Amino acid sequence: MSDDPLPAEHLSDLAALVDEVLAGVGYEVAAATDAIDDAVPGYGGLFDPDTTPAELRRALENLLASGLARPPVPEPTSDAFVLYVDGSSRGNPGPAGAGAVIMDAAEDQLARLGRPVGSRTGNNTAEYVALQLGLSELLARYEPRELEVRIDSMTVIRDVWGGNDPTEPGVETYSEAVAAALSSIPDHQYTHLADSDPNPADALATVGADIAAFGPG
């Protein structure tokens, strides 16, 4: 898989810089947040209201110029995996984020991923991006033979596993990438999550939406 950043919808320059840092660490939210917080002068950080856009921009540009390394990849228990995904959009459309959690067969968390999707993006697009994010990083790190995707979006389920043409305008790039990724996994299935079911990707999607809401900077 490529180390190039995944495609995004419209983002402010500041949010796009954060997304570049996320891409540099494999979209690991904790690693990116720690790196950004360490680079911001004083006691501020990525979401500290006292951090000015100019301070954040300088910190992000310095991080990108210095080079970023992906965190070590944990060893899974087998070649079977569980992938939780979720998308979040405030206003639908509005600031949107994507989250994904990769687990092994023992349901130990191997990766907690997140990113901003767009500043005026719908929830269905965010759900597609979350699935693309999780699959892309899963295949970049491991060689899965079995995969269970746990997802709450019936729209994405109908499109991806039901064989429907995508109904959301503009998601073709994401749906084609998802189909290509799944085609390389011999055995994959989905589990539909009800609204009441816990989804560890939800909080990561919320962080992504918070980043997508960053202003012009």
Rosetta silent file (secondary structure, phi, psi, omega in degrees, C-alpha in Angstrom):
SEQUENCE: MSDDPLPAEHLSDLAALVDEVLAGVGYEVAAATDAIDDAVPGYGGLFDPDTTPAELRRALENLLASGLARPPVPEPTSDAFVLYVDGSSRGNPGPAGAGAVIMDAAEDQLARLGRPVGSRTGNNTAEYVALQLGLSELLARYEPRELEVRIDSMTVIRDVWGGNDPTEPGVETYSEAVAAALSSIPDHQYTHLADSDPNPADALATVGADIAAFGPG
SCORE:     score description
SCORE:     0.000 S_00000001
   1 L     0.000  152.391 -177.764    0.000    0.000    0.000 S_00000001
   2 L   -76.939  149.773  172.745    1.114    3.571   -0.658 S_00000001
   3 L   -88.484    1.422  178.752    2.350    5.889    2.092 S_00000001
   4 L   -65.820  146.410  177.366    0.672    8.805    0.292 S_00000001
   5 L   -58.012  147.635  176.250   -2.066   10.566    2.286 S_00000001
   6 L   -71.161  154.687 -179.973   -5.579    9.322    1.632 S_00000001
   7 L   -64.970  151.874 -179.903   -7.858   11.642   -0.369 S_00000001
   8 L  -134.110  161.595  171.572   -9.899   14.210    1.566 S_00000001
   9 L   -81.057 -165.333 -179.083  -12.819   16.524    0.964 S_00000001
  10 L   -66.546  126.079  175.567  -12.547   20.306    1.377 S_00000001
  11 L  -132.359  151.137  171.219  -10.483   21.234    4.445 S_00000001
  12 L   -64.553  161.918  179.126   -9.040   24.490    5.691 S_00000001
  13 H   -57.475  -38.807 -178.024   -5.276   24.851    5.280 S_00000001
  14 H   -67.506  -46.069  178.739   -4.851   24.288    9.021 S_00000001
  15 H   -64.377  -36.591  179.146   -6.981   21.130    9.108 S_00000001
  16 H   -65.563  -35.158  176.832   -5.192   19.840    6.004 S_00000001
  17 H   -65.702  -40.625  177.157   -1.825   20.262    7.767 S_00000001
  18 H   -62.611  -40.748  179.430   -3.093   18.223   10.713 S_00000001
  19 H   -63.004  -35.434  176.647   -4.246   15.553    8.265 S_00000001
  20 H   -64.537  -40.881  177.158   -0.739   15.476    6.759 S_00000001
  21 H   -64.070  -43.958  176.782    0.744   14.890   10.205 S_00000001
  22 H   -56.730  -45.751  179.695   -1.795   12.130   10.814 S_00000001
  23 H   -60.278  -37.003 -177.858   -0.841   10.519    7.503 S_00000001
  24 H   -66.620  -22.624  178.617    2.818   10.658    8.487 S_00000001
  25 L  -111.956   23.934  177.471    2.166    8.535   11.582 S_00000001
  26 L    70.348   27.644  178.839   -0.237    6.132    9.892 S_00000001
  27 L    62.298   21.288  174.792   -3.317    8.052   11.090 S_00000001
  28 E   -75.789  111.405 -171.836   -2.619    6.981   14.682 S_00000001
  29 H   -63.266  -45.378 -177.739   -4.496    9.677   16.580 S_00000001
  30 H   -62.876  -42.613 -179.506   -2.596    9.386   19.858 S_00000001
  31 H   -64.448  -42.375  179.822    0.807    9.501   18.165 S_00000001
  32 H   -66.879  -43.911 -179.299   -0.148   12.538   16.079 S_00000001
  33 H   -62.786  -43.846  179.198   -1.695   14.383   19.019 S_00000001
  34 H   -62.360  -43.002 -179.153    1.350   13.747   21.225 S_00000001
  35 H   -64.185  -42.108 -179.558    3.733   14.922   18.492 S_00000001
  36 H   -67.434  -44.513 -179.342    1.718   18.087   17.850 S_00000001
  37 H   -60.971  -38.687  178.590    1.329   18.873   21.560 S_00000001
  38 H   -67.405  -29.024 -176.567    5.100   18.492   22.046 S_00000001
  39 H   -85.174  -19.822  179.231    5.760   20.824   19.122 S_00000001
  40 L   -76.571  132.289 -177.578    3.419   23.605   20.273 S_00000001
  41 L   -66.257  154.869  178.081    5.298   26.134   22.429 S_00000001
  42 L    72.096 -143.907 -177.485    4.440   26.505   26.110 S_00000001
  43 L  -106.402   12.481 -179.317    1.741   24.334   27.604 S_00000001
  44 L   -76.837 -178.738  179.546   -0.671   24.530   24.689 S_00000001
  45 L  -166.117 -171.072 -174.163   -1.650   21.746   22.364 S_00000001
  46 L   -56.768  -44.054 -175.834   -3.761   20.724   19.409 S_00000001
  47 L  -110.520   10.406  177.968   -7.099   21.428   21.097 S_00000001
  48 L   -72.463  124.485 -179.022   -5.989   23.927   23.726 S_00000001
  49 L   -62.282  -18.281  178.355   -8.046   27.122   23.212 S_00000001
  50 L   -82.965   -8.806  176.474   -4.955   29.150   24.106 S_00000001
  51 L   -78.428  119.243 -179.047   -3.058   27.743   21.114 S_00000001
  52 L   -79.085  156.034  176.007   -3.305   30.327   18.352 S_00000001
  53 H   -55.386  -37.010 -179.364   -3.724   29.290   14.713 S_00000001
  54 H   -66.867  -41.557  177.364   -0.296   30.777   13.960 S_00000001
  55 H   -62.954  -43.025 -179.144    1.365   28.725   16.732 S_00000001
  56 H   -65.737  -40.864  179.482   -0.367   25.578   15.548 S_00000001
  57 H   -61.286  -46.569  179.915    0.591   26.219   11.939 S_00000001
  58 H   -61.031  -41.586  179.789    4.269   26.688   12.842 S_00000001
  59 H   -63.745  -42.615  179.922    4.242   23.522   14.939 S_00000001
  60 H   -65.983  -43.685 -179.745    2.655   21.500   12.139 S_00000001
  61 H   -64.877  -38.472  178.050    5.039   22.838    9.497 S_00000001
  62 H   -65.080  -41.295  178.633    8.034   22.094   11.739 S_00000001
  63 H   -62.014  -45.622 -178.187    6.815   18.546   12.332 S_00000001
  64 H   -66.634  -35.182  179.171    6.323   17.899    8.636 S_00000001
  65 H   -71.384  -29.865 -176.691    9.740   19.354    7.810 S_00000001
  66 H   -81.420  -15.767 -178.125   11.467   17.223   10.451 S_00000001
  67 L    90.602  142.761 -177.014    9.976   13.986    9.180 S_00000001
  68 L  -125.055  147.618  179.963    7.543   11.669   10.923 S_00000001
  69 L  -119.567  140.651  174.853    7.768    7.992   11.736 S_00000001
  70 L   -70.979  145.006  175.981    4.970    5.497   12.067 S_00000001
  71 L   -64.578  160.498  176.712    4.664    3.848   15.484 S_00000001
  72 L   -57.965  147.700 -179.483    5.737    0.196   15.801 S_00000001
  73 L   -92.387  118.499  179.058    3.200   -2.298   14.462 S_00000001
  74 L   -65.860  151.356  178.029    1.910   -4.670   17.177 S_00000001
  75 L   -80.663  129.824  175.716    1.923   -8.394   16.446 S_00000001
  76 L   -82.525  166.770  179.101   -1.545   -9.901   15.942 S_00000001
  77 L   -78.572  -21.686 -178.192   -2.574  -13.287   17.299 S_00000001
  78 L  -163.956 -168.743  176.603   -3.412  -14.617   13.810 S_00000001
  79 L   -97.276   21.697  174.291   -4.338  -13.497   10.300 S_00000001
  80 E  -108.882  137.779 -173.076   -7.949  -12.891   11.361 S_00000001
  81 E  -137.308  159.116  171.140   -8.996   -9.339   12.270 S_00000001
  82 E  -120.315  136.182  179.916  -11.901   -7.211   13.445 S_00000001
  83 E  -126.927  115.282  171.464  -12.335   -3.675   12.116 S_00000001
  84 E   -91.876  136.899  176.743  -14.616   -1.129   13.759 S_00000001
  85 E  -136.362  152.529  176.575  -15.399    1.946   11.646 S_00000001
  86 E  -160.198  146.529  174.091  -17.478    5.069   12.154 S_00000001
  87 E  -120.935  151.333 -178.274  -18.042    8.436   10.523 S_00000001
  88 E  -137.428  130.850  176.641  -19.264   11.635   12.147 S_00000001
  89 E  -134.723  124.929  178.101  -20.701   14.761   10.542 S_00000001
  90 L   -91.736  110.663 -179.297  -21.960   17.773   12.454 S_00000001
  91 L   103.005  -26.041  174.526  -24.820   19.299   10.512 S_00000001
  92 L    40.713   71.013   11.558  -24.779   16.628    7.799 S_00000001
  93 L   -87.955  158.569  178.661  -23.177   18.246    5.858 S_00000001
  94 E   177.061 -165.087  176.605  -20.705   19.918    8.162 S_00000001
  95 E   -59.753  126.360 -172.969  -17.332   19.253    9.767 S_00000001
  96 E  -129.838  146.834  177.454  -16.842   15.500    9.417 S_00000001
  97 E  -135.443  164.265  179.909  -14.366   12.948   10.693 S_00000001
  98 E  -127.925  141.778  177.524  -13.602    9.263   10.251 S_00000001
  99 E  -134.724  150.589  178.358  -12.472    6.730   12.819 S_00000001
 100 E  -152.033  141.505  176.436  -11.331    3.107   12.688 S_00000001
 101 E  -126.454  122.949  177.954  -10.057    0.604   15.229 S_00000001
 102 E   -96.640  128.681  177.517   -8.133   -2.485   14.129 S_00000001
 103 E  -125.974  156.428  172.997   -8.297   -5.511   16.432 S_00000001
 104 E   -90.253 -175.051 -175.091   -6.919   -9.020   16.208 S_00000001
 105 L   -63.896  -25.876  177.146   -8.986  -12.177   16.658 S_00000001
 106 L   -83.096    1.312 -179.358   -8.612  -11.906   20.434 S_00000001
 107 L    63.819   31.977  166.932  -10.064   -8.375   20.120 S_00000001
 108 L   -82.240  134.477 -178.633   -6.890   -6.739   21.368 S_00000001
 109 E   -73.495  126.394  179.413   -6.639   -3.237   19.907 S_00000001
 110 E  -103.785  -27.478 -178.249   -3.797   -2.949   17.398 S_00000001
 111 E  -157.054  140.648  175.502   -4.477    0.529   15.999 S_00000001
 112 E  -123.364  107.790 -168.386   -6.705    3.523   16.774 S_00000001
 113 E  -114.303  148.113  176.207   -7.025    5.627   13.658 S_00000001
 114 E  -162.724  159.482  178.068   -8.736    8.896   12.846 S_00000001
 115 E  -165.970  156.736  169.943   -8.695   11.800   10.460 S_00000001
 116 E   -74.550  145.852  179.007  -10.690   14.837    9.320 S_00000001
 117 E  -103.575  -50.498 -179.395  -12.784   14.194    6.221 S_00000001
 118 E  -173.436  160.521 -177.961  -14.085   17.610    5.214 S_00000001
 119 E   -85.990  -14.602  178.357  -15.455   20.875    6.539 S_00000001
 120 E  -144.142   62.874 -170.828  -18.808   20.523    4.730 S_00000001
 121 E  -120.569  144.452  179.350  -19.201   16.783    4.302 S_00000001
 122 L   -81.818  164.326 -175.758  -22.157   14.435    4.808 S_00000001
 123 H   -66.272  -38.596 -179.083  -22.290   11.495    7.175 S_00000001
 124 H   -62.748  -40.240  176.573  -22.419    8.827    4.449 S_00000001
 125 H   -63.045  -42.358  178.777  -19.197   10.125    2.913 S_00000001
 126 H   -61.006  -37.507  178.125  -17.580   10.130    6.353 S_00000001
 127 H   -65.392  -41.346  176.952  -18.641    6.482    6.816 S_00000001
 128 H   -61.740  -44.329 -178.885  -17.061    5.534    3.490 S_00000001
 129 H   -63.721  -38.097  178.450  -13.835    7.326    4.412 S_00000001
 130 H   -61.547  -42.972  179.202  -13.752    5.530    7.765 S_00000001
 131 H   -66.641  -42.429  177.169  -13.999    2.162    6.018 S_00000001
 132 H   -61.954  -42.042  179.438  -11.325    3.138    3.485 S_00000001
 133 H   -59.141  -50.705 -178.085   -9.076    4.377    6.314 S_00000001
 134 H   -63.335  -43.808 -179.533   -9.376    1.164    8.286 S_00000001
 135 H   -66.905  -42.425 -178.407   -8.883   -1.119    5.301 S_00000001
 136 H   -60.063  -46.419 -178.487   -5.937    0.870    3.937 S_00000001
 137 H   -73.498  -33.464  175.849   -4.050    0.755    7.230 S_00000001
 138 H   -59.588  -46.496 -178.177   -4.974   -2.881    7.883 S_00000001
 139 H   -74.126  -26.080  176.955   -3.475   -3.899    4.540 S_00000001
 140 H   -71.183  -26.372 -172.922   -0.451   -1.635    5.014 S_00000001
 141 H  -104.263  -30.781 -170.763    0.414   -3.362    8.294 S_00000001
 142 L  -135.617  176.989  175.284   -0.787   -6.952    7.984 S_00000001
 143 L  -121.497   77.647 -174.371   -1.781   -9.733    5.595 S_00000001
 144 L   -72.340  138.645  171.913   -5.362  -10.469    6.643 S_00000001
 145 L  -107.292  -26.224  177.447   -7.111  -13.621    5.463 S_00000001
 146 E  -130.361  140.207 -179.773  -10.250  -13.124    7.546 S_00000001
 147 E  -147.340  132.078  169.134  -11.950   -9.855    8.429 S_00000001
 148 E  -112.178  118.846  177.236  -15.121   -8.870   10.252 S_00000001
 149 E   -96.408  123.562  177.718  -16.093   -5.240    9.680 S_00000001
 150 E  -105.603  118.710 -166.655  -18.328   -3.817   12.395 S_00000001
 151 E  -149.279  146.897 -179.023  -20.215   -0.814   11.054 S_00000001
 152 L  -104.274   -6.126 -176.124  -23.462    1.028   11.731 S_00000001
 153 L   -86.066  108.228  176.949  -24.069    2.568    8.289 S_00000001
 154 H   -67.737  -28.572  177.805  -26.726    0.607    6.392 S_00000001
 155 H   -60.960  -49.316 -179.907  -26.034    2.805    3.362 S_00000001
 156 H   -67.236  -39.403  178.525  -22.420    1.635    3.153 S_00000001
 157 H   -59.638  -47.075 -179.455  -23.420   -1.968    3.929 S_00000001
 158 H   -63.211  -38.811 -178.192  -25.962   -2.003    1.087 S_00000001
 159 H   -71.764  -45.881 -170.914  -23.474   -0.452   -1.324 S_00000001
 160 H   -82.497  -49.085 -176.320  -20.406   -2.514   -0.410 S_00000001
 161 L   -99.267  -18.687  179.800  -21.809   -5.914    0.532 S_00000001
 162 L   -91.897   -9.047  177.142  -25.238   -5.661   -1.082 S_00000001
 163 L    80.446   11.679  177.989  -23.920   -4.771   -4.516 S_00000001
 164 L   -75.541  150.450  169.839  -25.858   -1.515   -4.836 S_00000001
 165 L   -70.297  142.244  179.874  -24.449    1.392   -6.802 S_00000001
 166 L   -56.975  134.053 -179.764  -23.412    4.178   -4.391 S_00000001
 167 L   -96.090  -16.465 -179.626  -26.282    6.584   -3.787 S_00000001
 168 L   -85.019  122.859  179.259  -24.203    9.321   -2.177 S_00000001
 169 L   -60.686  137.366  172.245  -22.839   11.786   -4.760 S_00000001
 170 L    85.465    7.513 -178.484  -19.056   11.995   -4.890 S_00000001
 171 L   -99.494    6.571 -175.415  -18.166    8.784   -3.035 S_00000001
 172 H   -58.136  -41.177  179.600  -17.043    6.825   -6.090 S_00000001
 173 H   -58.434  -43.903 -178.841  -13.344    7.305   -5.288 S_00000001
 174 H   -70.536  -43.395 -176.928  -13.870    5.901   -1.809 S_00000001
 175 H   -66.151  -36.114  177.819  -16.173    3.060   -2.872 S_00000001
 176 H   -67.525  -39.893  178.252  -13.752    1.903   -5.565 S_00000001
 177 H   -65.592  -39.131  178.111  -10.856    1.940   -3.076 S_00000001
 178 H   -63.722  -46.219 -179.839  -12.951   -0.043   -0.576 S_00000001
 179 H   -61.422  -41.478  179.789  -13.892   -2.630   -3.197 S_00000001
 180 H   -65.196  -40.715  179.885  -10.260   -3.023   -4.263 S_00000001
 181 H   -65.656  -45.499 -178.496   -9.109   -3.452   -0.665 S_00000001
 182 H   -65.931  -30.206 -179.419  -11.765   -6.029    0.175 S_00000001
 183 H   -65.254  -19.259 -179.557  -10.980   -7.990   -2.978 S_00000001
 184 L   -92.724   -0.207  178.473   -7.513   -8.728   -1.542 S_00000001
 185 L  -108.236  113.580 -171.654   -8.948  -10.234    1.666 S_00000001
 186 L   -56.692  -40.033 -175.197  -10.063  -13.842    1.011 S_00000001
 187 E  -130.834  109.727  178.121  -12.810  -13.973    3.657 S_00000001
 188 E  -136.449  146.876  178.943  -14.610  -10.817    4.759 S_00000001
 189 E  -148.856  169.958  178.585  -18.001  -10.117    6.248 S_00000001
 190 E  -122.608  156.371  168.466  -19.791   -7.338    8.081 S_00000001
 191 E  -124.902  125.102  179.760  -21.709   -7.032   11.321 S_00000001
 192 E   -80.304  126.070  177.563  -24.273   -4.247   11.539 S_00000001
 193 L   -91.697  128.364  171.934  -23.980   -2.272   14.764 S_00000001
 194 L   -74.049  163.116 -179.190  -27.145   -0.913   16.314 S_00000001
 195 L   -58.574  -28.966 -177.962  -27.073    2.608   17.730 S_00000001
 196 L   -84.284   -8.345 -179.053  -26.883    1.127   21.226 S_00000001
 197 L   -77.757  139.103  177.249  -23.875   -1.077   20.423 S_00000001
 198 L   -66.252  140.511  178.356  -20.489    0.164   21.627 S_00000001
 199 L  -138.416  104.932 -177.031  -18.208    1.342   18.848 S_00000001
 200 L   -65.505  -13.645  178.287  -14.644    2.323   19.822 S_00000001
 201 H   -79.048  -14.758 -175.272  -14.235    4.121   16.485 S_00000001
 202 H   -60.536  -47.447 -178.293  -16.880    6.684   17.426 S_00000001
 203 H   -63.610  -33.830  179.318  -14.609    8.807   19.613 S_00000001
 204 H   -69.724  -37.700  175.949  -11.917    8.827   16.914 S_00000001
 205 H   -64.755  -35.898  178.004  -14.420   10.041   14.315 S_00000001
 206 H   -64.880  -41.030  175.910  -15.397   12.811   16.726 S_00000001
 207 H   -61.048  -42.388  177.713  -11.756   13.896   17.003 S_00000001
 208 H   -59.869  -41.140  177.649  -11.583   13.947   13.211 S_00000001
 209 H   -65.611  -37.835  176.319  -14.666   16.175   13.072 S_00000001
 210 H   -58.957  -41.921 -179.955  -13.099   18.489   15.674 S_00000001
 211 H   -68.686  -41.010 -179.432  -10.056   18.863   13.408 S_00000001
 212 H   -62.693  -23.112 -179.460  -12.230   19.396   10.313 S_00000001
 213 L   -81.804   -5.910  177.816  -13.903   22.293   12.140 S_00000001
 214 L   -57.974  138.355 -176.770  -10.623   24.224   12.398 S_00000001
 215 L   -76.723 -166.103 -174.595  -11.026   27.576   10.706 S_00000001
 216 L   -54.394  -34.136  177.010   -8.995   29.186    7.944 S_00000001
 217 L    56.435    0.000    0.000   -5.895   29.353   10.131 S_00000001
